[in-house]
Amino acid sequence: MKVSQQSQSIIESAIRTAIAKYLCACEQTIVTDIHLQPDQPSGQLTIYDDDDQELANVLVEEWTRYEDDDFLEGIQPTLRSILRRMKEAGNFDKITILKPYSFTLVDEDKETVAELLLIDDDTLLVNKELLQGLDKELDEFLKELLEK
């Protein structure tokens, strides 16, 4: 699903508002994840923590016009891209949440649909892009190893 630059800015602003509640120069003491709950019919994006405390809520009008059944799957690449960009810009560096923590996509029942971004110093979240071609490389490695 293509999401306009304006809608991406609205989503990024909501994420900034949500994480602002966890920014300070103090010690990391909070244990939580950040949950993004989009509602396609209303266009609402609600962001909340593990205690269901609402951190931000915005309207993404563009979502209300989306007619396919794969809405949650369709917005995952956009949300991942926004979060990755924010991480690379250092937006999550001063958050007081203990690592590791995640940004997750949840459905209307608050069930996790996907982990969008894992923030941890030592862990890499495996995704389809990372695994592309891995089978072929492993097969070639095994073949070469067995020939020796």
C-alpha positions as CSV (number, residue, x, y, z in Angstrom):
1,M,0.0,0.0,0.0
2,K,1.3,3.4,-1.0
3,V,1.1,6.0,1.8
4,S,1.5,9.7,0.9
5,Q,4.3,11.7,2.4
6,Q,1.7,13.8,4.3
7,S,0.3,10.7,6.0
8,Q,3.8,9.4,6.8
9,S,4.5,12.7,8.5
10,I,1.3,12.4,10.5
11,I,2.3,8.9,11.6
12,E,5.9,10.0,12.5
13,S,4.5,12.9,14.5
14,A,2.3,10.6,16.4
15,I,5.2,8.3,17.2
16,R,7.3,11.3,18.3
17,T,4.4,12.4,20.6
18,A,4.2,8.8,22.1
19,I,7.9,8.5,22.7
20,A,8.2,12.0,24.2
21,K,6.6,10.6,27.3
22,Y,9.7,8.5,27.7
23,L,12.4,11.1,27.0
24,C,14.6,12.4,29.7
25,A,18.2,12.5,30.8
26,C,17.4,10.1,33.6
27,E,18.2,6.4,34.1
28,Q,16.4,3.8,32.0
29,T,13.8,2.3,34.3
30,I,10.6,1.7,32.4
31,V,9.7,-1.8,31.0
32,T,7.3,-1.6,28.2
33,D,6.7,-2.0,24.4
34,I,5.1,0.5,22.2
35,H,2.0,-0.7,20.3
36,L,0.6,0.8,17.1
37,Q,-3.0,0.0,16.6
38,P,-4.4,1.3,13.2
39,D,-8.1,1.3,12.5
40,Q,-8.7,1.3,8.8
41,P,-12.5,2.2,8.7
42,S,-12.0,5.3,11.0
43,G,-8.5,6.1,10.0
44,Q,-7.4,6.3,13.6
45,L,-3.9,5.3,14.7
46,T,-3.7,4.8,18.4
47,I,-0.3,4.3,20.1
48,Y,-0.2,2.8,23.6
49,D,2.1,1.0,26.1
50,D,1.8,-2.4,27.8
51,D,-0.6,-1.0,30.4
52,D,-3.0,0.2,27.6
53,Q,-2.2,3.8,28.5
54,E,-2.8,5.8,25.3
55,L,0.4,7.7,24.3
56,A,-0.9,9.3,21.0
57,N,-3.8,9.2,18.7
58,V,-4.0,10.7,15.2
59,L,-6.3,10.5,12.1
60,V,-4.8,9.2,8.9
61,E,-7.6,10.0,6.5
62,E,-5.9,8.1,3.6
63,W,-6.5,4.8,5.4
64,T,-10.3,5.3,5.3
65,R,-10.2,5.1,1.4
66,Y,-8.3,1.8,1.4
67,E,-10.6,-1.0,0.2
68,D,-8.6,-4.2,0.1
69,D,-8.7,-6.8,2.9
70,D,-5.0,-6.8,3.5
71,F,-4.8,-3.5,5.4
72,L,-2.6,-4.6,8.3
73,E,-0.2,-6.4,6.0
74,G,-0.2,-3.5,3.6
75,I,0.8,-0.8,6.1
76,Q,3.6,-2.9,7.7
77,P,6.3,-1.8,5.2
78,T,5.4,1.9,5.6
79,L,5.4,1.7,9.4
80,R,8.7,-0.2,9.4
81,S,10.3,2.3,7.1
82,I,9.2,5.3,9.3
83,L,10.4,3.6,12.5
84,R,13.7,2.6,10.8
85,R,14.3,6.2,9.6
86,M,13.5,7.5,13.1
87,K,15.9,5.0,14.7
88,E,18.7,6.0,12.2
89,A,18.1,9.6,13.0
90,G,18.7,8.9,16.7
91,N,15.1,9.5,17.8
92,F,15.1,6.5,20.2
93,D,18.5,7.1,21.7
94,K,17.4,8.9,24.9
95,I,14.2,6.9,25.7
96,T,14.0,5.7,29.3
97,I,12.6,2.3,28.3
98,L,14.8,-0.7,29.2
99,K,16.2,-2.5,26.2
100,P,15.2,-4.7,24.5
101,Y,11.8,-3.2,23.6
102,S,9.7,-3.3,20.5
103,F,7.4,-1.3,18.4
104,T,4.6,-3.7,17.5
105,L,1.6,-3.6,15.2
106,V,-1.6,-4.8,16.8
107,D,-5.1,-5.5,15.6
108,E,-8.4,-4.3,17.0
109,D,-8.2,-7.0,19.7
110,K,-4.8,-5.8,20.7
111,E,-3.2,-9.0,19.4
112,T,0.3,-8.6,18.0
113,V,0.2,-8.9,14.2
114,A,3.9,-8.0,13.6
115,E,7.0,-6.8,15.3
116,L,7.8,-3.6,13.4
117,L,11.1,-2.7,15.1
118,L,13.2,-4.2,17.9
119,I,15.4,-1.8,19.8
120,D,18.3,-3.6,21.3
121,D,22.0,-3.1,21.3
122,D,22.9,-6.7,20.3
123,T,19.9,-8.2,18.6
124,L,19.0,-8.1,14.9
125,L,15.4,-8.8,14.0
126,V,15.3,-11.3,11.1
127,N,13.0,-10.4,8.2
128,K,12.3,-11.5,4.6
129,E,14.8,-9.1,3.1
130,L,17.6,-10.4,5.3
131,L,16.8,-14.1,4.5
132,Q,16.5,-13.7,0.7
133,G,19.0,-16.1,-0.9
134,L,20.0,-17.7,2.3
135,D,18.9,-21.2,1.3
136,K,21.1,-21.0,-1.9
137,E,24.1,-19.7,0.1
138,L,23.8,-22.5,2.7
139,D,23.4,-25.2,0.0
140,E,26.5,-23.9,-1.7
141,F,28.4,-23.8,1.6
142,L,27.3,-27.4,2.5
143,K,28.2,-28.7,-1.0
144,E,31.7,-27.1,-0.8
145,L,32.2,-28.4,2.7
146,L,31.2,-32.0,1.7
147,E,33.5,-32.0,-1.3
148,K,36.6,-31.4,0.9
